[in-house]
Amino acid sequence: MNRNHQKRNLNLTQWNRTTSITRILLTTCLSSFSAMGSDLPKDLTLDQALALAEQNHPNLKHAIARIEEAEGRTEQAAAFPNPELLTRMESAPFRGATGGEAEYLAGFSQAIPLGSRLSKSRIVGEKKQLSMEKSRAVTLQEVQTGVRVAFVKTLFQNRNIQVHTRIFDSATRGYQIIQKRFDAGDASQEELSRSKLEMLRNQQHLQGSKTDLNKAFLDLAAAIGDSRQNISSVSGTLETTLQVPELKTIFNNLSHHPILEQSTADIETAESQVDLAIAERKPDVNIEFLYRRIENVSVDAFDIGVRIPIPFFNQNQGQIKAAEANLKASKAATENLLNQLVRNAGILHLELEAALENTRRLSEDTLPQANTMLALAEARYSLGDANLTEILPIRREWAEGQLTYLEALHQAISAWSRLLPYLTD
């Protein structure tokens, strides 16, 4: 019972110590994270957001740390084995002058790698380091894409507020017109109430769009790498000259895609690991040089020895087999990755084509017609030639057209932002 009680107390002590360490680390991280938070420049531009993300994003810091880790492992892999200091007493009798009749040895032993194990180890380290550098390029591209998409979303929400403001202003003007007609006895209480309800509904939508903008600011701050940064406004426009690139050009550029280059670096690493596993079949040779003191005859002597492991049972066959299988898996993963890249590029290309065509059609055909219809209807309504029942559907169709165009523009810019990584030379 006492032993179990002591064991429980020990486990509890270890748990408390671990919890305390975890709490200290979490507090430190939160303090550092809080210190990062600050007000970003007013009217933040996309270039500024991209630069801040490259400087501060935790994923990029993590990628850089992994590169430094690979550098250290490469340096360690090329290090020559340390010599071993040896000293011992031999032939010491149990009876008599044990120390006086014993033999004393002192010297060192040095392991000498045969073949090219050290050079192969260094090459493996260099290949892993290259893979980590390619991984950082992939991370940078992902971060930049995330910033672009979040920035477009923020611009969209800015424009969304502008559109909802115009819709609310239109509904307010309609309410003011019918208020005057009601005061003059030309409109009923029902028409006045319906018009006011329409105005209040659009006011609610406007308020919701403002909330969505604040959410977009938070998403953009997170994409930059610090959710505690305070973004108050951005500068940019959704309308930009967008062209649909040829699909052939996109596919030709895939060979330069960072994620594919990283996968290729992984294949090279796997190939170097196969070479290393083959080189490790040759064992290290140990050379010993010892000074010997024979006390019972007061003679100084020396010993020289060589120890060579015989690769009889272990010829590193398991490591070679595992390395070769890993090489096959890396090649298969690269083939699958290329297949996915081609698919994703094709889908994004189709989405961009459809979004741009939809934007063009709405901008050139639908919106001008809706603007004309609304202007005519409101003119007739202000003159008393139309009633509220006729103008409300027209006003709602106009509002839906504005929002539809805005959403189509947002989809086009978003598709363009996500397609950009496939256009990098």
Sequence and secondary structure as in RCSB ss.txt:
>XXXX:A:sequence
MNRNHQKRNLNLTQWNRTTSITRILLTTCLSSFSAMGSDLPKDLTLDQALALAEQNHPNLKHAIARIEEAEGRTE
QAAAFPNPELLTRMESAPFRGATGGEAEYLAGFSQAIPLGSRLSKSRIVGEKKQLSMEKSRAVTLQEVQTGVRVA
FVKTLFQNRNIQVHTRIFDSATRGYQIIQKRFDAGDASQEELSRSKLEMLRNQQHLQGSKTDLNKAFLDLAAAIG
DSRQNISSVSGTLETTLQVPELKTIFNNLSHHPILEQSTADIETAESQVDLAIAERKPDVNIEFLYRRIENVSVD
AFDIGVRIPIPFFNQNQGQIKAAEANLKASKAATENLLNQLVRNAGILHLELEAALENTRRLSEDTLPQANTMLA
LAEARYSLGDANLTEILPIRREWAEGQLTYLEALHQAISAWSRLLPYLTD
>XXXX:A:secstr
 HHHHHHHHHHHHHHHHHHHHHHHHHHHHHHHHHHH  B  SSB HHHHHHHHHHH HHHHHHHHHHHHHHHHHH
HHT     EEEEEEES  SSS HHHH EEEEEEEEEE  TTHHHHHHHHHHHHHHHHHHHHHHHHHHHHHHHHHH
HHHHHHHHHHHHHHHHHHHHHHHHHHHHHHHHHTTSS HHHHHHHHHHHHHHHHHHHHHHHHHHHHHHHHHHHHT
 TTSB   B   S        HHHHHHHGGG HHHHHHHHHHHHHHHHHHHHHHTTS  EEEEEEEEEETTTTEE
EEEEEEE    SS  SHHHHHHHHHHHHHHHHHHHHHHHHHHHHHHHHHHHHHHHHHHHHHIIIIIHHHHHHHHH
HHHHHHHTTSS HHHHHHHHHHHHHHHHHHHHHHHHHHHHHHHHGGGG  
